[in-house]
C-alpha cells in the first residue's frame, strides 16, 4: 500500500464523535446515573477521552459529575467484586 491516499497511515485512528454534543446535551447532571455508568468500566474507573470520544469540555463535566455522584453515594467508587 504505497502512497495510497484512501489507506489510513499507521498510528492514525478514526476520530470519534462526542455523544453529548451529538445529543445536544449542554450540562451533564450527576443525578443521571444511567448515563454516567455507560462511561465507566467494570472496575468503576472513568474511561478516557480517547476511548469514549467525548469532547474535552464534556469529559471535564462528566468526570466532575461522576465524582459528585460517588460522593452522594449514587454510584459506587469500586464494584462489589473488588471490595
C-alpha positions, 0 to 999 in steps of 0.5 A, a space after each residue: 500500500 504505497 502512497 495510497 491516499 484512501 489507506 489510513 497511515 499507521 498510528 492514525 485512528 478514526 476520530 470519534 464523535 462526542 455523544 453529548 454534543 451529538 445529543 445536544 446535551 449542554 450540562 451533564 447532571 450527576 443525578 443521571 446515573 444511567 448515563 454516567 455508568 455507560 462511561 465507566 468500566 467494570 472496575 468503576 474507573 472513568 474511561 478516557 477521552 480517547 476511548 469514549 470520544 467525548 469532547 474535552 469540555 464534556 469529559 471535564 463535566 462528566 468526570 466532575 459529575 461522576 465524582 459528585 455522584 460517588 460522593 452522594 453515594 449514587 454510584 459506587 467508587 469500586 464494584 462489589 467484586 473488588 471490595 
